[in-house]
């Protein structure tokens, strides 16, 4: 989870003019400035990094924690141990 949180922080730092100073699992993605296109790009980056595929029918996460849960759900079992 920490690695995924760090990856999300890096994504926001690289792509936002004013990245959030404090990012927690409770941070709302829309309040961080992640719109629908940004969400797609972030999920693609997470998929590439973790070599996973997140199905398109997965409900859109609203918080950083929900996004991490989605990513970890599709990671190989070995990676979660």
MARVEXGU-980092 format. One line per field, with one value per atom (N, C-alpha, C): residue in one letter; atom name; x, y, z. Coordinates in Angstrom, 3 decimals, decimal comma. Last residue first. Layout:
r	c(a | ...)
a	c(CA | ...)
u	c(X | ...)
v	c(Y | ...)
w	c(Z | ...)
This chain:
r	c(x | x | x | x | x | x | x | x | x | x | x | x | x | x | x | x | x | x | x | x | x | x | x | x | x | x | x | x | x | x | x | x | x | x | x | x | x | x | x | x | x | x | x | x | x | x | x | x | x | x | x | x | x | x | x | x | x | x | x | x | x | x | x | x | x | x | x | x | x | x | x | x | x | x | x | x | x | x | x | x | x | x | x | x | x | x | x | x | x | x | x | x | x | x | x | x | x | x | x | x | x | x | x | x | x | x | x | x | x | x | x | x | x | x | x | x | x | x | x | x | x | x | x | x | x | x | x | x | x | x | x | x | x | x | x | x | x | x | x | x | x | x | x | x | x | x | x | x | x | x | x | x | x | x | x | x | x | x | x | x | x | x | x | x | x | x | x | x | x | x | x | x | x | x | x | x | x | x | x | x | x | x | x | x | x | x | x | x | x | x | x | x | x | x | x | x | x | x | x | x | x | x | x | x | x | x | x | x | x | x | x | x | x | x | x | x | x | x | x | x | x | x | x | x | x | x | x | x | x | x | x | x | x | x | x | x | x | x | x | x | x | x | x)
a	c(N | CA | C | N | CA | C | N | CA | C | N | CA | C | N | CA | C | N | CA | C | N | CA | C | N | CA | C | N | CA | C | N | CA | C | N | CA | C | N | CA | C | N | CA | C | N | CA | C | N | CA | C | N | CA | C | N | CA | C | N | CA | C | N | CA | C | N | CA | C | N | CA | C | N | CA | C | N | CA | C | N | CA | C | N | CA | C | N | CA | C | N | CA | C | N | CA | C | N | CA | C | N | CA | C | N | CA | C | N | CA | C | N | CA | C | N | CA | C | N | CA | C | N | CA | C | N | CA | C | N | CA | C | N | CA | C | N | CA | C | N | CA | C | N | CA | C | N | CA | C | N | CA | C | N | CA | C | N | CA | C | N | CA | C | N | CA | C | N | CA | C | N | CA | C | N | CA | C | N | CA | C | N | CA | C | N | CA | C | N | CA | C | N | CA | C | N | CA | C | N | CA | C | N | CA | C | N | CA | C | N | CA | C | N | CA | C | N | CA | C | N | CA | C | N | CA | C | N | CA | C | N | CA | C | N | CA | C | N | CA | C | N | CA | C | N | CA | C | N | CA | C | N | CA | C | N | CA | C | N | CA | C | N | CA | C | N | CA | C | N | CA | C | N | CA | C | N | CA | C | N | CA | C)
u	c(1,526 | 1,998 | 3,138 | 0,851 | 0,130 | 0,618 | 2,249 | 2,611 | 1,950 | 0,931 | 2,299 | 2,694 | -1,450 | -1,480 | -0,090 | -1,211 | -1,045 | -0,958 | -3,722 | -2,322 | -2,244 | -6,311 | -5,924 | -4,438 | -6,460 | -7,375 | -6,920 | -4,758 | -4,304 | -5,195 | -6,394 | -5,112 | -4,693 | -8,529 | -8,774 | -7,487 | -7,181 | -7,891 | -8,135 | -6,320 | -5,325 | -5,971 | -8,809 | -7,971 | -6,924 | -9,582 | -10,375 | -9,581 | -7,606 | -7,698 | -8,479 | -8,281 | -6,988 | -7,027 | -11,760 | -10,668 | -9,384 | -13,399 | -13,591 | -12,462 | -13,138 | -12,811 | -12,978 | -15,716 | -14,666 | -14,393 | -16,228 | -16,703 | -15,526 | -15,180 | -14,947 | -15,462 | -15,298 | -16,574 | -16,420 | -12,758 | -13,407 | -14,695 | -10,393 | -11,531 | -12,216 | -7,023 | -8,217 | -9,381 | -4,311 | -5,377 | -6,579 | -0,793 | -2,136 | -3,095 | 1,850 | 1,572 | 0,229 | 2,413 | 2,179 | 1,857 | 2,804 | 3,775 | 3,643 | 0,487 | 1,812 | 2,842 | -1,496 | -1,521 | -0,145 | -0,733 | -0,699 | -0,709 | -1,223 | 0,122 | 0,269 | -3,987 | -3,070 | -1,652 | -4,831 | -5,054 | -4,146 | -4,070 | -3,493 | -3,660 | -5,691 | -4,234 | -3,561 | -8,220 | -7,863 | -6,336 | -8,037 | -8,243 | -7,838 | -7,835 | -6,715 | -6,812 | -10,412 | -9,251 | -8,027 | -11,934 | -12,119 | -10,952 | -9,576 | -10,837 | -10,914 | -8,130 | -8,110 | -9,493 | -7,955 | -7,886 | -7,819 | -8,429 | -7,016 | -6,846 | -11,119 | -10,581 | -9,087 | -11,307 | -11,805 | -11,286 | -10,212 | -9,521 | -9,999 | -9,873 | -10,807 | -10,099 | -7,960 | -8,025 | -8,960 | -7,567 | -8,898 | -9,046 | -4,950 | -5,883 | -7,300 | -3,430 | -3,746 | -4,696 | -1,092 | -1,959 | -2,177 | -0,200 | -0,475 | -1,491 | 0,083 | 1,199 | 1,029 | -0,855 | -1,213 | -0,006 | 0,609 | 0,291 | -0,018 | 0,042 | 0,018 | -0,338 | 0,210 | 0,926 | 1,042 | 0,700 | -0,121 | 0,747 | 2,351 | 1,328 | 0,474 | 4,173 | 4,655 | 3,630 | 2,543 | 3,637 | 4,102 | 0,866 | 0,304 | 1,382 | 2,769 | 1,925 | 1,403 | 3,730 | 4,629 | 3,839 | 1,378 | 1,998 | 2,912 | 1,108 | 0,058 | 0,612 | 3,416 | 3,255 | 2,188 | 2,853 | 3,999 | 3,876 | 0,704 | 0,497 | 1,625 | 2,073 | 1,015 | 0,735 | 3,789 | 4,343 | 3,309 | 1,950 | 2,826 | 3,408 | 0,820 | 0,000 | 0,861)
v	c(-10,561 | -11,272 | -10,543 | -9,404 | -8,965 | -9,608 | -10,664 | -9,279 | -8,779 | -13,079 | -13,070 | -11,664 | -12,444 | -12,802 | -12,741 | -9,608 | -11,040 | -11,310 | -7,070 | -7,466 | -8,971 | -6,286 | -6,921 | -7,272 | -5,116 | -6,218 | -6,985 | -2,956 | -4,142 | -5,356 | -1,142 | -1,601 | -2,903 | -0,821 | -1,313 | -1,893 | 0,264 | -1,016 | -1,636 | 2,696 | 1,698 | 0,324 | 3,903 | 3,654 | 2,593 | 4,133 | 3,290 | 2,952 | 5,961 | 4,616 | 3,664 | 8,246 | 7,608 | 6,166 | 8,071 | 8,473 | 7,759 | 7,106 | 8,488 | 9,001 | 5,037 | 5,322 | 6,805 | 3,918 | 4,924 | 5,204 | 0,385 | 1,722 | 2,680 | -1,398 | -1,149 | 0,256 | -1,830 | -1,741 | -1,558 | -2,163 | -0,875 | -0,715 | -3,793 | -3,816 | -2,457 | -3,323 | -2,977 | -2,950 | -5,343 | -4,790 | -4,561 | -4,916 | -5,408 | -4,832 | -4,024 | -5,081 | -5,750 | -1,844 | -3,109 | -4,272 | 0,138 | -0,070 | -1,449 | -0,036 | -0,249 | -0,580 | 0,584 | -0,696 | -1,016 | 3,168 | 2,129 | 0,744 | 4,408 | 4,407 | 3,322 | 4,014 | 3,439 | 3,367 | 5,540 | 4,088 | 3,406 | 8,083 | 7,539 | 6,025 | 8,355 | 8,379 | 7,762 | 8,293 | 7,286 | 7,212 | 10,562 | 9,254 | 8,145 | 12,578 | 12,345 | 10,984 | 12,391 | 12,089 | 11,790 | 13,165 | 11,849 | 11,453 | 14,860 | 14,762 | 13,383 | 15,656 | 14,566 | 14,469 | 17,436 | 17,955 | 16,885 | 16,663 | 16,749 | 17,286 | 16,376 | 17,531 | 17,727 | 13,942 | 15,139 | 16,408 | 12,215 | 12,411 | 13,661 | 12,902 | 12,726 | 13,088 | 11,169 | 12,307 | 11,984 | 8,947 | 9,568 | 10,760 | 8,336 | 7,405 | 7,969 | 11,550 | 10,410 | 9,488 | 13,983 | 13,045 | 11,859 | 17,257 | 16,069 | 15,201 | 19,024 | 18,842 | 17,559 | 18,454 | 18,532 | 18,268 | 20,489 | 19,189 | 19,337 | 22,545 | 22,756 | 21,445 | 21,525 | 22,758 | 22,975 | 18,050 | 19,150 | 20,362 | 15,982 | 16,425 | 17,591 | 15,295 | 15,482 | 16,157 | 15,025 | 15,988 | 16,308 | 12,908 | 14,238 | 15,316 | 10,824 | 11,180 | 12,605 | 10,730 | 11,088 | 11,547 | 9,862 | 11,147 | 11,629 | 7,355 | 8,357 | 9,745 | 6,144 | 6,296 | 7,354 | 6,126 | 6,899 | 7,151 | 4,344 | 5,714 | 6,615 | 2,063 | 2,616 | 4,057 | 1,662 | 1,882 | 2,514 | 1,238 | 2,404 | 2,710 | -1,191 | 0,000 | 1,250)
w	c(-0,391 | 0,801 | 1,453 | -2,762 | -1,584 | -0,303 | -4,744 | -4,446 | -3,176 | -4,961 | -4,440 | -4,006 | -6,266 | -4,841 | -4,214 | -8,435 | -8,185 | -6,688 | -8,172 | -8,135 | -7,907 | -7,926 | -9,195 | -9,265 | -5,440 | -5,750 | -6,993 | -5,593 | -4,866 | -5,131 | -7,033 | -7,577 | -6,911 | -5,219 | -6,582 | -7,157 | -3,003 | -2,883 | -4,259 | -4,089 | -3,676 | -3,560 | -4,397 | -5,567 | -5,251 | -1,738 | -2,641 | -3,893 | -0,861 | -0,290 | -1,167 | -2,291 | -2,539 | -2,022 | -3,300 | -2,410 | -2,815 | -5,254 | -4,845 | -3,960 | -8,183 | -6,788 | -6,479 | -10,218 | -10,089 | -8,613 | -10,420 | -10,039 | -9,824 | -13,267 | -11,846 | -11,511 | -15,943 | -15,234 | -13,723 | -16,935 | -17,157 | -16,364 | -14,758 | -15,678 | -15,768 | -14,754 | -13,989 | -14,979 | -14,883 | -15,710 | -14,806 | -14,135 | -13,854 | -14,886 | -13,610 | -14,600 | -14,303 | -12,099 | -11,391 | -12,311 | -14,064 | -12,998 | -12,370 | -15,647 | -16,232 | -15,158 | -13,732 | -14,440 | -15,025 | -13,047 | -12,024 | -12,664 | -15,521 | -14,958 | -13,887 | -15,760 | -16,757 | -16,206 | -13,553 | -13,546 | -14,571 | -14,476 | -13,248 | -13,192 | -16,755 | -16,880 | -15,653 | -15,533 | -16,533 | -16,665 | -13,928 | -13,311 | -14,266 | -15,851 | -14,930 | -14,257 | -16,900 | -17,743 | -16,877 | -14,632 | -15,239 | -16,134 | -12,417 | -13,143 | -13,810 | -9,536 | -10,512 | -11,147 | -7,471 | -8,832 | -9,898 | -4,986 | -5,347 | -6,765 | -4,985 | -4,270 | -4,542 | -6,296 | -6,971 | -6,297 | -4,351 | -5,621 | -6,340 | -0,948 | -2,067 | -3,370 | 1,404 | 0,482 | -0,672 | 2,948 | 3,005 | 2,060 | 2,719 | 2,094 | 2,090 | 2,033 | 2,884 | 2,145 | 1,528 | 0,830 | 1,749 | 1,711 | 2,519 | 1,796 | -0,368 | 0,566 | 1,373 | -3,765 | -2,351 | -1,456 | -6,373 | -5,774 | -4,285 | -8,589 | -7,149 | -6,445 | -11,128 | -10,818 | -9,317 | -11,645 | -11,144 | -10,838 | -12,376 | -13,315 | -12,854 | -10,384 | -11,747 | -12,656 | -8,134 | -8,118 | -9,537 | -8,875 | -8,633 | -8,678 | -9,067 | -10,216 | -10,051 | -6,440 | -7,541 | -8,764 | -5,142 | -4,782 | -5,909 | -6,345 | -6,537 | -6,209 | -5,348 | -6,793 | -7,102 | -2,606 | -3,105 | -4,606 | -2,637 | -2,174 | -2,670 | -3,467 | -4,311 | -3,917 | -1,306 | -2,645 | -3,565 | 0,763 | 0,806 | -0,562 | 0,000 | 0,000 | 0,000)
